[in-house]
Amino acid sequence: MKILTGLISSLTLLSLNVVGLSQVQAQTPQGFTFQKVPVTLFGNGCPAGTAEGILNGDTLSVTFSEFEAKASAPKVVSASCNLRIGLNVPSGVNVQPINVQYLGFADVPARGSANLNVRILFQGQIVPTTNNPNATFNPGFSDVWSKNVGIVLGTINACKNPVSSIFGINTNLTARATNIPANQETQIRIDTIDTTIGPVLFKIKFAFNPC
């Protein structure tokens, strides 16, 4: 009798575990299917037609060839690149942008400086961030840098109907060489992130919530 009772208890526990697992699997977000999304560019640092958006899983990747500013004495050079990304969220999804990743390199001689200025937008409005998306590089800095910027933005609720939206990233790079020694150069750039889909400059991560 004890053996039979123990067997029934074990089967009951196994059944509950299977049900629990099924519920977890059912609530697991699926992410976006692999697709290309439209990207519009404007600015003197990004020639038109050189960017592409790749949406896959929980990531929107913006592929791009290069983006940099270089200045020799006594110049100040600024390069701007503004992206507008068409994001169509299919019905049945409740999705939230959570962070933007980008990285680069700066080389600043004595008496020079360089600046990175980034504004993240959604539907034309600047999105608040949890940490500073910008950076200032002082004389003597010569190294890589990276940014993983948290986004303070509500969910895009497409549970019942699809939602069309515009995500934007405005970036300005400034290299100052007004007083640097002759034959030297101030430079700053955004480098590509190593991925299997090509040279990615920006990666936007999303979280998926159950509807």
Secondary structure, 3 states (H helix, E strand, C coil): CHHHHHHHHHHHHHHHHHHHHHHHHHHCCCCEEEEEECEEEECCCCCCCCCEEEEEECEEEEECCCEEEEEECCCEEEEEEEEEEEEEECCCEEEEEEEEEEEEEEECCCCCEEEEEEEEEECCEECCECCCCCEEECCCCEEEEEEEEEECCCCEEECCCCEEEEEEEEEEEEEECCCCCCCCEEEEEEECECCCCCCEEEEEEEEEECC
